[in-house]
Amino acid sequence: MAKRTKQGAVPPSGQPISLRTLGEYLNLSPATISLVLNNAPGVRSIPQETRDRVTEAAAKFDYRPSFYARSLRKRQTFTVGVLVPELSDHYAIQVLSGVEEFLIEEGYFYLTVSHRRKPDLIEEYPRLLMDRSVEGFILIDTTLEKSLNLPVVAVAGHRKIEGVTNVVLDQRRAAELALRHLYQLGHRKVAFMRGGSHSSDADERWDCLMAVARELKLSVLPELTVQLQLPISTPELGYVPANELLHRGVEFTALVCYNDISAIGAIRAFMDHGLRVPTDISVVGFDDIQSAAFYNPSLTTIRQPLIQMGKVAARILLQRIRGQATFSDVVPIHPELVIRESTCPPRLHRARGKRS
């Protein structure tokens, strides 16, 4: 039986435990301890009794390997940066959930910053995150002006920028699903909410809606078009422009909203004017956020597989970081129409609501 090596002095209480202090306690070299704790190649040449002593001592003194030392050794930090408009944004929350799920499985950590759509923060935060040695970026509904020196995957990014892979919904297909659904129900007087310039999806979604409307020969009247202005993620986003539509006094039987949050706000505005959804006005949302199915009435909407989009973005980013694959500039995601309670065929004569 191998002779058990005499142990050294117990490290003083409160002193940080390092490979050196463990080595002094066990009378072993730091290299031997590192081999055992990292289960490195060659560890089998170390006697089992010695390996057991190392693991017992590491547990006893709650030794944790230095993250920075491992990072320097492997030239990796196992950390990525994530930029979102707001942490309370329903869209961003679901995408981030998918990102987090995938990164956890891969042993990666992420740092999240909320830029509130301020251009100076969108420019500054990547530099701050690079100072913290992130290996790449995931941008969620964030408009990037120029390339970065690290791999970037943008969810709902539409600009062709070197080094950026865009994970985007097929907006043309989404527009077809929404407008053909209303058209087949019999709607011809349709109002539209256009997304604000702060949202990265706004322009492409609008262009696709207009193209499909022309194909269906639906008239898009200026007086039935409103632009979202507030850079917020609450129902007020749609409440104000829906009121504006009603005060114009032009009849319409359906409203296509920019997203679900604006649709919820619009429905409240219609109710406040004595109108019923969908009996008087049908409403279509976009995104299929978690609350869409539980609102009253539940929202007919275009479903973006947001959690899946987050997983796809994280998978692509890690593959790019590891040099495992190359990707085209755009990775398309397919939408789905979810029909619920907020749409129905139009009434022949819609009752006028109260005007305030």
Backbone hydrogen bonds in HBPLUS format (Angstrom, degrees):
<---DONOR---> <-ACCEPTOR-->    atom                        ^
c    i                          cat <-CA-CA->   ^        H-A-AA   ^      H-
h    n   atom  resd res      DA  || num        DHA   H-A  angle D-A-AA Bond
n    s   type  num  typ     dist DA aas  dist angle  dist       angle   num
A0008-GLY N   A0025-TYR O   2.58 MM  17  4.27 154.8  1.64 127.6 134.3     1
A0015-GLN N   A0012-PRO O   3.18 MM   3  5.69 162.0  2.21 132.2 134.6     2
A0022-LEU N   A0018-SER O   2.99 MM   4  6.19 160.8  2.03 152.2 157.9     3
A0023-GLY N   A0019-LEU O   2.83 MM   4  5.94 151.1  1.91 140.7 149.4     4
A0024-GLU N   A0020-ARG O   2.88 MM   4  6.21 152.1  1.96 151.1 158.2     5
A0025-TYR N   A0021-THR O   3.03 MM   4  6.19 152.9  2.11 140.8 148.0     6
A0026-LEU N   A0022-LEU O   2.90 MM   4  6.10 155.3  1.96 150.5 157.1     7
A0027-ASN N   A0023-GLY O   2.71 MM   4  5.43 117.4  2.11 138.1 153.0     8
A0028-LEU N   A0023-GLY O   2.95 MM   5  4.68 150.8  2.04 131.0 138.3     9
A0032-THR N   A0029-SER O   3.06 MM   3  5.33 121.4  2.42 103.8 117.3    10
A0033-ILE N   A0029-SER O   3.20 MM   4  6.60 162.4  2.23 154.9 159.3    11
A0034-SER N   A0030-PRO O   2.89 MM   4  6.08 158.2  1.93 149.3 155.6    12
A0035-LEU N   A0031-ALA O   2.99 MM   4  6.21 156.2  2.04 147.3 153.1    13
A0036-VAL N   A0032-THR O   3.14 MM   4  6.44 158.2  2.19 149.8 154.8    14
A0037-LEU N   A0033-ILE O   2.96 MM   4  6.18 176.4  1.96 161.3 161.7    15
A0038-ASN N   A0034-SER O   3.01 MM   4  5.92 149.0  2.11 146.4 153.5    16
A0040-ALA N   A0035-LEU O   3.01 MM   5  5.04 155.4  2.08 144.2 150.0    17
A0039-ASN N   A0036-VAL O   3.11 MM   3  5.04 157.1  2.16 101.8 108.7    18
A0043-VAL N   A0040-ALA O   3.07 MM   3  5.76 147.9  2.18 146.0 146.3    19
A0045-SER N   A0042-GLY O   3.13 MM   3  5.71 158.4  2.18 113.8 120.1    20
A0046-ILE N   A0043-VAL O   3.01 MM   3  5.53 162.6  2.04 115.1 120.7    21
A0050-THR N   A0047-PRO O   3.02 MM   3  5.33 119.1  2.40 103.8 118.0    22
A0051-ARG N   A0047-PRO O   3.04 MM   4  6.43 158.2  2.09 152.8 159.5    23
A0052-ASP N   A0048-GLN O   2.87 MM   4  6.13 157.6  1.92 153.4 159.1    24
A0053-ARG N   A0049-GLU O   3.03 MM   4  6.30 153.3  2.10 144.8 151.8    25
A0054-VAL N   A0050-THR O   3.04 MM   4  6.32 155.9  2.10 150.2 156.2    26
A0055-THR N   A0051-ARG O   3.07 MM   4  6.38 168.1  2.09 155.2 157.1    27
A0056-GLU N   A0052-ASP O   2.94 MM   4  6.05 157.8  1.99 149.7 156.2    28
A0057-ALA N   A0053-ARG O   2.95 MM   4  6.08 160.9  1.99 147.0 152.1    29
A0058-ALA N   A0054-VAL O   2.92 MM   4  6.12 159.3  1.96 151.8 158.0    30
A0059-ALA N   A0055-THR O   3.06 MM   4  6.20 154.5  2.12 142.0 148.2    31
A0060-LYS N   A0056-GLU O   2.87 MM   4  6.06 155.8  1.93 146.0 153.6    32
A0061-PHE N   A0057-ALA O   3.01 MM   4  6.18 160.5  2.05 153.6 156.1    33
A0063-TYR N   A0058-ALA O   2.81 MM   5  4.86 159.7  1.85 144.9 149.8    34
A0062-ASP N   A0059-ALA O   3.26 MM   3  4.91 158.7  2.30  96.2 102.3    35
A0070-ARG N   A0066-SER O   3.03 MM   4  6.27 162.5  2.06 149.8 154.2    36
A0071-SER N   A0067-PHE O   2.85 MM   4  6.08 152.5  1.93 145.4 154.1    37
A0072-LEU N   A0068-TYR O   2.89 MM   4  6.10 158.9  1.94 147.3 152.0    38
A0073-ARG N   A0069-ALA O   2.95 MM   4  6.13 155.0  2.02 145.8 153.1    39
A0074-LYS N   A0070-ARG O   2.91 MM   4  6.07 162.7  1.94 152.1 156.0    40
A0075-ARG N   A0071-SER O   2.60 MM   4  5.23 115.8  2.00 135.8 152.3    41
A0076-GLN N   A0071-SER O   3.01 MM   5  4.76 135.5  2.22 126.5 135.9    42
A0109-PHE N   A0078-PHE O   2.83 MM  31  6.17 168.1  1.85 155.2 157.5    43
A0135-GLU N   A0079-THR O   2.79 MM  56  6.07 162.5  1.82 163.5 164.6    44
A0080-VAL N   A0109-PHE O   3.03 MM  29  6.57 147.3  2.14 146.7 155.0    45
A0111-LEU N   A0080-VAL O   2.94 MM  31  6.39 155.2  2.00 157.2 165.4    46
A0081-GLY N   A0136-GLY O   2.97 MM  55  6.32 169.9  1.98 160.4 160.7    47
A0138-ILE N   A0081-GLY O   2.88 MM  57  6.35 147.9  1.98 155.3 165.7    48
A0082-VAL N   A0111-LEU O   2.80 MM  29  6.03 158.4  1.85 161.3 160.4    49
A0113-VAL N   A0082-VAL O   2.97 MM  31  6.42 156.1  2.03 165.8 173.3    50
A0083-LEU N   A0138-ILE O   2.99 MM  55  6.48 155.1  2.06 155.1 163.0    51
A0140-ILE N   A0083-LEU O   2.92 MM  57  6.10 169.7  1.93 171.0 174.0    52
A0084-VAL N   A0113-VAL O   3.04 MM  29  6.36 162.9  2.07 165.6 170.4    53
A0115-HIS N   A0084-VAL O   3.07 MM  31  6.51 153.3  2.15 161.3 166.1    54
A0116-ARG N   A0085-PRO O   2.82 MM  31  4.79 140.8  1.97 144.3 144.0    55
A0089-ASP N   A0086-GLU O   3.24 MM   3  5.27 161.2  2.27 102.5 108.2    56
A0093-ILE N   A0089-ASP O   2.87 MM   4  6.05 156.8  1.93 157.1 164.3    57
A0094-GLN N   A0090-HIS O   3.30 MM   4  6.49 161.2  2.34 146.7 149.4    58
A0095-VAL N   A0091-TYR O   3.18 MM   4  6.49 164.4  2.20 154.3 158.8    59
A0096-LEU N   A0092-ALA O   2.80 MM   4  5.86 164.8  1.82 152.8 157.9    60
A0097-SER N   A0093-ILE O   2.96 MM   4  6.12 139.6  2.13 138.0 148.7    61
A0098-GLY N   A0094-GLN O   3.33 MM   4  6.68 151.2  2.42 143.0 148.1    62
A0098-GLY N   A0095-VAL O   3.08 MM   3  5.34 120.9  2.45 101.6 115.1    63
A0099-VAL N   A0095-VAL O   3.04 MM   4  6.40 155.9  2.10 149.6 157.0    64
A0100-GLU N   A0096-LEU O   2.84 MM   4  6.00 168.9  1.85 153.4 155.9    65
A0101-GLU N   A0097-SER O   3.03 MM   4  6.18 161.1  2.07 144.5 149.6    66
A0102-PHE N   A0098-GLY O   3.20 MM   4  6.39 162.7  2.23 147.7 151.0    67
A0103-LEU N   A0099-VAL O   3.00 MM   4  6.19 169.5  2.01 157.7 161.1    68
A0104-ILE N   A0100-GLU O   2.94 MM   4  6.03 162.0  1.98 156.0 159.9    69
A0105-GLU N   A0101-GLU O   3.41 MM   4  6.57 159.4  2.45 139.1 143.9    70
A0106-GLU N   A0102-PHE O   3.18 MM   4  6.48 138.3  2.37 142.6 154.1    71
A0106-GLU N   A0103-LEU O   3.07 MM   3  5.03 127.1  2.36  94.0 108.3    72
A0108-TYR N   A0103-LEU O   2.86 MM   5  4.94 169.8  1.87 149.1 146.1    73
A0107-GLY N   A0104-ILE O   3.11 MM   3  5.13 162.2  2.15 104.4 109.8    74
A0118-LYS N   A0115-HIS O   2.94 MM   3  5.83 164.4  1.97 131.0 134.2    75
A0121-LEU N   A0118-LYS O   2.99 MM   3  5.45 126.0  2.29 112.1 125.5    76
A0122-ILE N   A0118-LYS O   3.02 MM   4  6.32 158.1  2.07 156.6 163.7    77
A0123-GLU N   A0119-PRO O   3.06 MM   4  6.25 143.6  2.20 142.8 151.6    78
A0124-GLU N   A0120-ASP O   2.94 MM   4  6.05 148.3  2.05 136.8 146.1    79
A0125-TYR N   A0121-LEU O   2.83 MM   4  5.63 173.3  1.83 151.9 154.0    80
A0127-ARG N   A0124-GLU O   3.04 MM   3  5.47 121.9  2.39 109.4 123.4    81
A0128-LEU N   A0124-GLU O   3.15 MM   4  6.50 156.7  2.20 152.5 159.6    82
A0129-LEU N   A0125-TYR O   2.88 MM   4  6.13 158.4  1.93 159.9 165.9    83
A0130-MET N   A0126-PRO O   2.87 MM   4  6.05 149.7  1.96 144.0 152.4    84
A0131-ASP N   A0127-ARG O   2.98 MM   4  6.24 143.6  2.12 142.3 152.0    85
A0132-ARG N   A0129-LEU O   2.98 MM   3  5.03 138.5  2.16  95.8 108.3    86
A0134-VAL N   A0129-LEU O   3.38 MM   5  6.08 160.8  2.42 139.7 143.7    87
A0133-SER N   A0130-MET O   2.93 MM   3  4.86 155.1  1.99 108.1 109.5    88
A0137-PHE N   A0151-PRO O   2.97 MM  14  6.44 155.3  2.03 153.4 161.5    89
A0153-VAL N   A0137-PHE O   2.98 MM  16  6.34 154.4  2.05 147.4 155.0    90
A0139-LEU N   A0153-VAL O   2.91 MM  14  6.31 156.9  1.96 146.1 153.7    91
A0155-VAL N   A0139-LEU O   2.69 MM  16  6.00 165.5  1.71 174.1 179.2    92
A0141-ASP N   A0155-VAL O   2.99 MM  14  6.10 165.7  2.01 162.5 166.9    93
A0152-VAL N   A0163-GLY O   3.26 MM  11  6.23 149.9  2.35 171.6 165.5    94
A0165-THR N   A0152-VAL O   2.93 MM  13  6.34 159.7  1.98 148.1 152.9    95
A0154-ALA N   A0165-THR O   2.83 MM  11  6.16 156.1  1.89 149.6 157.7    96
A0167-VAL N   A0154-ALA O   2.75 MM  13  5.96 164.4  1.77 156.1 161.7    97
A0156-ALA N   A0167-VAL O   2.90 MM  11  6.08 167.1  1.91 154.8 157.2    98
A0164-VAL N   A0161-ILE O   3.07 MM   3  5.60 152.8  2.15 145.3 142.8    99
A0166-ASN N   A0329-ASP O   2.76 MM 163  5.96 177.7  1.76 154.0 154.5   100
A0331-VAL N   A0166-ASN O   2.72 MM 165  6.02 163.1  1.75 164.9 164.4   101
A0168-VAL N   A0331-VAL O   3.13 MM 163  6.30 149.0  2.23 138.6 148.0   102
A0333-ILE N   A0168-VAL O   2.73 MM 165  5.85 135.2  1.93 150.8 155.0   103
A0171-GLN N   A0169-LEU O   2.89 MM   2  5.56 111.3  2.37 115.0  97.7   104
A0170-ASP N   A0333-ILE O   2.82 MM 163  5.86 144.6  1.95 176.5 165.4   105
A0174-ALA N   A0170-ASP O   3.07 MM   4  6.37 154.9  2.14 148.1 155.9   106
A0175-ALA N   A0171-GLN O   2.93 MM   4  6.12 157.8  1.98 147.5 152.2   107
A0176-GLU N   A0172-ARG O   3.08 MM   4  6.37 157.5  2.13 147.5 153.5   108
A0177-LEU N   A0173-ARG O   2.99 MM   4  6.25 161.6  2.02 151.5 156.0   109
A0178-ALA N   A0174-ALA O   3.07 MM   4  6.30 165.6  2.09 153.5 156.6   110
A0179-LEU N   A0175-ALA O   3.00 MM   4  6.07 172.4  2.00 157.0 158.1   111
A0180-ARG N   A0176-GLU O   2.93 MM   4  5.64 156.1  1.98 143.0 150.8   112
A0181-HIS N   A0177-LEU O   3.21 MM   4  6.02 146.1  2.33 131.3 139.9   113
A0182-LEU N   A0178-ALA O   3.28 MM   4  6.62 160.8  2.32 145.8 149.7   114
A0183-TYR N   A0179-LEU O   2.83 MM   4  5.98 160.6  1.87 150.2 156.7   115
A0184-GLN N   A0180-ARG O   2.87 MM   4  5.88 161.1  1.90 145.0 149.5   116
A0185-LEU N   A0181-HIS O   3.17 MM   4  6.38 137.2  2.36 137.5 148.6   117
A0185-LEU N   A0182-LEU O   3.16 MM   3  5.09 127.2  2.46  92.2 106.2   118
A0187-HIS N   A0182-LEU O   3.02 MM   5  5.48 158.5  2.07 153.7 146.9   119
A0186-GLY N   A0183-TYR O   2.97 MM   3  5.11 141.9  2.11  99.5 111.3   120
A0253-THR N   A0189-LYS O   2.85 MM  64  5.64 156.1  1.90 149.4 155.6   121
A0191-ALA N   A0254-ALA O   2.82 MM  63  6.14 170.7  1.83 153.7 156.1   122
A0256-VAL N   A0191-ALA O   2.92 MM  65  6.30 162.8  1.95 150.6 153.1   123
A0192-PHE N   A0224-LEU O   2.89 MM  32  6.40 158.3  1.93 161.6 168.9   124
A0226-VAL N   A0192-PHE O   3.01 MM  34  6.43 159.9  2.05 159.5 165.9   125
A0193-MET N   A0256-VAL O   2.97 MM  63  6.26 147.0  2.08 177.0 169.2   126
A0194-ARG N   A0226-VAL O   2.78 MM  32  6.15 167.2  1.80 162.2 166.8   127
A0228-LEU N   A0194-ARG O   2.85 MM  34  6.04 173.7  1.86 173.8 172.0   128
A0199-SER N   A0196-GLY O   3.07 MM   3  5.76 164.7  2.09 120.3 124.7   129
A0202-ALA N   A0199-SER O   3.26 MM   3  5.51 152.8  2.34 108.0 115.6   130
A0205-ARG N   A0201-ASP O   3.02 MM   4  5.99 165.9  2.04 166.6 171.1   131
A0206-TRP N   A0202-ALA O   3.04 MM   4  6.15 160.1  2.08 150.1 155.6   132
A0207-ASP N   A0203-ASP O   2.95 MM   4  6.16 166.2  1.97 153.6 157.4   133
A0208-CYS N   A0204-GLU O   3.00 MM   4  6.15 157.7  2.05 148.8 154.4   134
A0209-LEU N   A0205-ARG O   2.99 MM   4  6.21 155.6  2.06 146.5 153.2   135
A0210-MET N   A0206-TRP O   2.94 MM   4  6.19 163.2  1.97 156.4 160.5   136
A0211-ALA N   A0207-ASP O   3.03 MM   4  6.20 151.5  2.11 142.2 149.9   137
A0212-VAL N   A0208-CYS O   3.05 MM   4  6.26 162.1  2.08 150.1 153.9   138
A0213-ALA N   A0209-LEU O   2.87 MM   4  6.03 157.1  1.92 148.8 156.0   139
A0214-ARG N   A0210-MET O   3.04 MM   4  6.23 153.0  2.11 143.4 149.4   140
A0215-GLU N   A0211-ALA O   3.18 MM   4  6.48 153.5  2.26 141.0 147.9   141
A0216-LEU N   A0212-VAL O   2.99 MM   4  6.30 150.3  2.08 150.4 158.3   142
A0218-LEU N   A0213-ALA O   2.85 MM   5  5.02 166.2  1.87 152.1 151.9   143
A0217-LYS N   A0214-ARG O   3.04 MM   3  4.80 150.8  2.13  97.0 106.1   144
A0224-LEU N   A0221-LEU O   2.88 MM   3  5.25 156.0  1.94 112.8 120.9   145
A0225-THR N   A0222-PRO O   3.15 MM   3  5.20 150.0  2.25 114.4 112.3   146
A0237-LEU N   A0234-THR O   2.93 MM   3  5.91 169.3  1.94 133.1 135.9   147
A0238-GLY N   A0235-PRO O   3.03 MM   3  5.76 142.4  2.17 120.7 126.7   148
A0239-TYR N   A0235-PRO O   3.12 MM   4  6.29 146.9  2.24 145.8 155.2   149
A0240-VAL N   A0236-GLU O   3.48 MM   4  6.26 172.2  2.48 146.4 144.2   150
A0242-ALA N   A0238-GLY O   3.09 MM   4  6.03 150.7  2.18 143.3 151.6   151
A0243-ASN N   A0239-TYR O   3.11 MM   4  6.31 153.6  2.19 146.4 152.9   152
A0244-GLU N   A0240-VAL O   3.07 MM   4  6.38 150.3  2.16 144.8 153.6   153
A0245-LEU N   A0241-PRO O   2.96 MM   4  6.26 152.5  2.03 146.1 152.1   154
A0246-LEU N   A0242-ALA O   3.14 MM   4  6.44 161.9  2.17 148.5 152.3   155
A0247-HIS N   A0243-ASN O   2.98 MM   4  6.22 156.3  2.04 151.1 157.4   156
A0248-ARG N   A0245-LEU O   3.18 MM   3  5.39 142.6  2.33 100.6 111.2   157
A0249-GLY N   A0246-LEU O   3.10 MM   3  5.58 152.7  2.18 110.6 118.3   158
A0282-SER N   A0253-THR O   2.94 MM  29  6.32 165.9  1.96 143.9 142.7   159
A0255-LEU N   A0282-SER O   2.82 MM  27  6.25 145.2  1.94 150.1 161.0   160
A0284-VAL N   A0255-LEU O   3.00 MM  29  6.39 159.7  2.04 166.7 170.1   161
A0257-CYS N   A0284-VAL O   2.90 MM  27  5.96 169.0  1.92 166.2 169.5   162
A0263-ALA N   A0259-ASN O   3.07 MM   4  6.29 144.9  2.20 141.0 151.6   163
A0260-ASP N   A0286-PHE O   2.92 MM  26  5.14 126.7  2.21 152.2 138.0   164
A0264-ILE N   A0260-ASP O   2.90 MM   4  6.19 154.4  1.97 153.2 158.5   165
A0265-GLY N   A0261-ILE O   3.16 MM   4  6.45 156.9  2.22 144.7 150.7   166
A0266-ALA N   A0262-SER O   2.91 MM   4  6.11 151.5  1.99 143.2 151.2   167
A0267-ILE N   A0263-ALA O   2.95 MM   4  6.19 159.3  2.00 151.8 156.4   168
A0268-ARG N   A0264-ILE O   3.22 MM   4  6.47 156.7  2.28 143.4 149.0   169
A0269-ALA N   A0265-GLY O   3.09 MM   4  6.39 152.6  2.17 144.3 151.8   170
A0270-PHE N   A0266-ALA O   2.94 MM   4  6.27 158.4  1.98 154.4 159.9   171
A0271-MET N   A0267-ILE O   2.95 MM   4  6.18 160.8  1.98 150.7 155.9   172
A0272-ASP N   A0268-ARG O   2.94 MM   4  6.15 153.8  2.01 147.4 154.5   173
A0273-HIS N   A0270-PHE O   3.03 MM   3  5.15 142.2  2.18  99.9 111.3   174
A0275-LEU N   A0270-PHE O   2.93 MM   5  5.13 160.9  1.96 148.4 143.5   175
A0274-GLY N   A0271-MET O   2.96 MM   3  5.06 159.4  2.01 112.4 113.9   176
A0354-LYS N   A0273-HIS O   2.71 MM  81  4.87 133.0  1.92 137.4 142.8   177
A0280-ASP N   A0276-ARG O   2.76 MM   4  5.17 155.2  1.82 134.3 142.9   178
A0281-ILE N   A0276-ARG O   3.21 MM   5  6.62 152.6  2.29 154.8 160.8   179
A0283-VAL N   A0342-SER O   2.82 MM  59  5.48 163.7  1.85 149.6 154.2   180
A0285-GLY N   A0300-THR O   2.87 MM  15  6.23 167.5  1.89 150.5 153.6   181
A0287-ASP N   A0302-ILE O   2.71 MM  15  5.63 157.4  1.76 159.8 162.3   182
A0304-GLN N   A0287-ASP O   3.16 MM  17  4.99 177.0  2.16 115.1 115.0   183
A0292-ALA N   A0289-ILE O   3.03 MM   3  5.49 156.6  2.08 116.5 123.9   184
A0294-PHE N   A0291-SER O   3.03 MM   3  5.26 145.4  2.16 106.4 116.9   185
A0299-LEU N   A0292-ALA O   2.97 MM   7  5.29 166.7  1.99 148.4 149.4   186
A0341-GLU N   A0298-SER O   3.09 MM  43  5.17 124.6  2.41 117.4 132.5   187
A0301-THR N   A0338-VAL O   2.95 MM  37  5.38 152.5  2.02 147.8 155.1   188
A0338-VAL N   A0301-THR O   2.87 MM  37  5.38 172.3  1.88 175.4 174.3   189
A0303-ARG N   A0336-GLU O   2.64 MM  33  5.03 163.5  1.66 169.4 164.2   190
A0336-GLU N   A0303-ARG O   3.19 MM  33  5.03 141.2  2.35 131.7 140.9   191
A0306-LEU N   A0304-GLN O   2.70 MM   2  5.33 127.8  1.97 114.6  97.6   192
A0309-MET N   A0305-PRO O   2.82 MM   4  6.07 149.0  1.91 152.9 163.4   193
A0310-GLY N   A0306-LEU O   3.02 MM   4  6.33 147.9  2.13 145.7 153.5   194
A0311-LYS N   A0307-ILE O   3.04 MM   4  6.43 154.4  2.11 147.6 154.4   195
A0312-VAL N   A0308-GLN O   2.88 MM   4  6.13 162.5  1.91 153.2 157.8   196
A0313-ALA N   A0309-MET O   2.95 MM   4  6.11 159.4  1.99 144.2 149.8   197
A0314-ALA N   A0310-GLY O   3.00 MM   4  6.22 161.7  2.04 149.2 153.7   198
A0315-ARG N   A0311-LYS O   2.88 MM   4  6.07 161.2  1.92 152.5 158.0   199
A0316-ILE N   A0312-VAL O   2.94 MM   4  6.11 166.9  1.95 153.7 157.0   200
A0317-LEU N   A0313-ALA O   2.99 MM   4  6.15 160.9  2.03 146.9 152.6   201
A0318-LEU N   A0314-ALA O   3.05 MM   4  6.26 168.2  2.06 152.9 155.0   202
A0319-GLN N   A0315-ARG O   3.00 MM   4  6.18 157.7  2.05 148.7 155.5   203
A0320-ARG N   A0316-ILE O   2.88 MM   4  6.10 150.8  1.97 149.0 157.2   204
A0321-ILE N   A0317-LEU O   2.85 MM   4  6.12 158.5  1.89 152.0 158.3   205
A0322-ARG N   A0318-LEU O   2.91 MM   4  6.06 156.4  1.97 146.4 152.3   206
A0323-GLY N   A0319-GLN O   2.98 MM   4  5.92 109.4  2.50 129.5 145.5   207
A0324-GLN N   A0319-GLN O   2.82 MM   5  5.01 152.4  1.89 153.2 155.6   208
A0323-GLY N   A0320-ARG O   3.12 MM   3  4.92 148.7  2.22  95.3 104.9   209
